[in-house]
Amino acid sequence: MDLHLRRRRKEMYEELCARVVAETSAYLTECLQHPELAVHIPLIPADGSRFPPSFAMSFWDPVLLD
């Protein structure tokens, strides 16, 4: 493989890593500054219980359609 191409591929990877870290940092900072915007995920015991379909729709519709 051409040395220039190999070097460019490494730079692209490093740029991608830096961007992912920056985006994740910005997201976490925003979440910590505005906890009221967090989506509450309801819990249910893992003993085989299930949410009723109506509850599942009322939870997922705003999450997926906003």
C-alpha positions as CSV (number, residue, x, y, z in Angstrom):
1,M,0.0,0.0,0.0
2,D,1.2,3.5,-0.8
3,L,2.8,5.2,2.2
4,H,0.8,8.4,1.5
5,L,-2.5,6.4,1.4
6,R,-1.6,4.6,4.6
7,R,-0.8,7.9,6.4
8,R,-4.0,9.5,5.1
9,R,-6.1,6.5,6.3
10,K,-4.5,6.9,9.8
11,E,-5.3,10.6,9.8
12,M,-8.9,9.9,8.8
13,Y,-9.2,7.4,11.7
14,E,-7.7,9.8,14.2
15,E,-10.0,12.6,13.0
16,L,-13.0,10.2,13.3
17,C,-12.0,9.2,16.9
18,A,-11.5,12.8,17.9
19,R,-14.9,13.8,16.5
20,V,-16.7,10.9,18.2
21,V,-15.1,11.8,21.5
22,A,-16.0,15.5,21.1
23,E,-19.6,14.6,20.1
24,T,-20.0,12.3,23.1
25,S,-18.5,14.8,25.4
26,A,-20.9,17.5,24.2
27,Y,-23.9,15.2,24.5
28,L,-23.0,14.1,28.0
29,T,-22.4,17.8,29.0
30,E,-25.8,18.7,27.7
31,C,-27.5,15.8,29.5
32,L,-25.9,16.8,32.8
33,Q,-26.8,20.4,32.4
34,H,-30.5,19.6,31.5
35,P,-31.6,16.4,33.3
36,E,-35.2,17.4,32.8
37,L,-34.9,16.5,29.1
38,A,-33.9,12.9,29.8
39,V,-36.3,10.2,28.7
40,H,-37.4,8.1,31.7
41,I,-37.2,4.4,30.9
42,P,-39.8,2.5,32.9
43,L,-38.7,-0.7,34.6
44,I,-40.5,-4.0,34.9
45,P,-39.4,-7.1,36.8
46,A,-37.5,-9.6,34.7
47,D,-39.7,-12.6,35.9
48,G,-41.6,-12.8,32.6
49,S,-43.8,-9.8,33.2
50,R,-44.6,-7.7,30.2
51,F,-45.8,-4.2,29.6
52,P,-49.3,-4.0,28.0
53,P,-49.2,-3.0,24.3
54,S,-50.9,0.3,25.0
55,F,-48.1,1.2,27.4
56,A,-45.4,0.3,25.0
57,M,-47.0,2.5,22.3
58,S,-47.4,5.4,24.7
59,F,-43.8,5.1,25.6
60,W,-42.2,4.5,22.2
61,D,-44.3,6.9,20.1
62,P,-42.8,10.1,21.5
63,V,-39.3,8.6,21.6
64,L,-39.3,7.4,18.0
65,L,-41.6,10.0,16.4
66,D,-40.1,13.2,17.8
